[in-house]
Amino acid sequence: MTTLVDIRKAKAIGKSIADLRQTKNVSLRSLAMITGLTIQQIVHLESGNCFAFNQSHELFLKLANQCLEILDSGKKNINSQRAESETIKLDSAQTIPAYLRRVS
């Protein structure tokens, strides 16, 4: 059972995850992609909502620790990892709307 002390600790841990993510300029989406969690789970972690994880404080701590390790690690820039994975190559004919294309 989750105690009041556990809830306060979860709120503090969540705040530290959110602060670290924001100082490193990492979006929720990119953190979710790297950790394998959903954006909703990241939001629950950052808000300290341990009840969103089947009321398991241990699971909350495990996932929070995973996020903190990824954010705190000396890995290659997280934003560049996201940019590499999201890059879509389009030619110029695809980027110009049909109504603006010149008909020859």
C-alpha positions in Angstrom: 0.0 0.0 0.0 1.2 3.5 -0.9 1.7 5.7 2.1 1.6 9.5 2.3 5.4 9.6 2.5 5.6 7.5 -0.7 3.2 9.9 -2.5 5.3 12.9 -1.4 8.5 11.2 -2.6 6.8 10.4 -5.9 5.8 14.0 -6.4 9.4 15.1 -5.7 10.9 12.5 -8.1 8.4 13.5 -10.8 9.3 17.1 -10.4 13.0 16.3 -10.8 12.3 14.3 -14.0 10.3 17.2 -15.4 13.0 19.7 -14.5 15.8 17.6 -15.9 13.9 16.9 -19.1 13.2 20.6 -19.6 16.7 21.7 -18.9 18.0 19.2 -21.4 15.5 20.5 -24.0 13.9 17.1 -24.5 10.3 16.8 -25.5 7.8 14.4 -24.0 7.5 12.7 -27.3 11.3 12.1 -27.8 11.6 10.9 -24.2 8.7 8.5 -24.7 10.3 7.2 -27.9 13.7 6.6 -26.3 12.3 4.9 -23.1 9.6 2.9 -24.8 7.0 4.4 -22.5 3.9 6.2 -23.7 3.6 10.0 -23.5 0.8 9.5 -21.0 3.1 7.4 -18.8 5.8 10.1 -18.9 3.2 12.7 -17.9 2.1 10.5 -15.0 5.7 10.1 -13.9 6.4 13.8 -14.1 3.3 14.6 -12.1 4.2 12.0 -9.5 1.1 10.0 -10.0 2.1 6.5 -8.7 -1.5 5.4 -8.8 -1.4 5.3 -12.6 0.9 2.3 -12.4 -1.5 -0.2 -10.8 -0.9 1.5 -7.5 2.6 0.0 -7.5 5.1 2.4 -6.0 7.9 0.0 -6.9 6.9 0.1 -10.6 6.7 3.9 -10.4 10.2 4.0 -9.0 11.6 1.6 -11.6 10.2 3.6 -14.5 11.2 6.9 -12.9 14.8 5.6 -12.5 14.8 4.5 -16.1 13.9 8.0 -17.3 16.4 9.7 -15.0 19.2 7.4 -16.2 18.4 8.1 -19.8 18.2 11.9 -19.2 21.2 12.0 -17.0 23.4 9.7 -19.1 26.2 11.0 -21.3 24.6 9.5 -24.4 24.6 11.2 -27.7 22.3 14.2 -27.7 18.7 12.9 -27.3 17.3 15.5 -29.6 19.6 14.4 -32.4 18.5 10.8 -31.9 14.9 11.9 -32.3 15.8 13.9 -35.4 17.5 11.0 -37.0 14.5 8.7 -36.3 11.9 11.2 -37.5 13.7 12.3 -40.7 11.5 11.8 -43.7 12.9 12.6 -47.2 10.4 14.3 -49.5 11.1 15.6 -53.0 10.0 19.1 -53.9 7.0 17.9 -55.9 5.5 16.4 -52.7 6.0 19.4 -50.6 4.2 21.9 -53.0 0.4 21.8 -52.7 -1.4 20.7 -55.9 -3.2 24.0 -56.3 0.2 25.9 -56.4 1.9 23.6 -58.9 2.5 25.0 -62.3 0.7 23.1 -65.1 2.8 22.9 -68.2 
